[in-house]
């Protein structure tokens, strides 16, 4: 197989240069990736930790890069000799004891769980259109009911005021009649007392 593949161009990139980098797990690499955007091509940089390296230096060799973007872990598998990779850079090199660093995923999950233990429960949510309409209908119904109650209360208050005014007026009209009657009775009593009888006349003489 090696003899057959010796004279075949597997990739248009410089394969010896990629082999010479010696990418291995534990390295922090910066991958300059070509992305076709309609008619233009742009270069996007993906920087992260190499978790695994597979198939050695053969034509199908790949390496897995992981990074955390906005709190979310993102992993990409890049072919080592892909022509879509414009440039490969090794930023850091760490000493690791494993060939595959998949345990880092679990470690990150453990850290996230630890952070979540410190969190408190909060019930917050946005309001949907149907809920907003229902809430507005309830508010309008409550407002109408309150307006009706206020109107009834004002009408009752006016009625009670009119009744009180009528009672006061009737009392005022009745009082003078009673006073006149009492005055007449008092005047009659006094006239009877003042008039001397025949007996009293003789005694006085």
Secondary structure, 3 states (H helix, E strand, C coil): CHHHHHCCCCCCCCHHHHHHHCCCCCEEEEEEEEEEECCEEEEEEEEEEEEEEECCCCCCCEEEEEEEECCEEEEEEEECCCCCEEEEEEEEECCCCCCCCCHHHHHHHHHHHHHHHCCCCCCCCCCCHHHHHHHHHHHHHHHHHHHHHHHHHHHHHHHHHHHHHHHHHHHHHHHHHHHHHHHHHHHHHHHHHHCCCHHHHHHHC
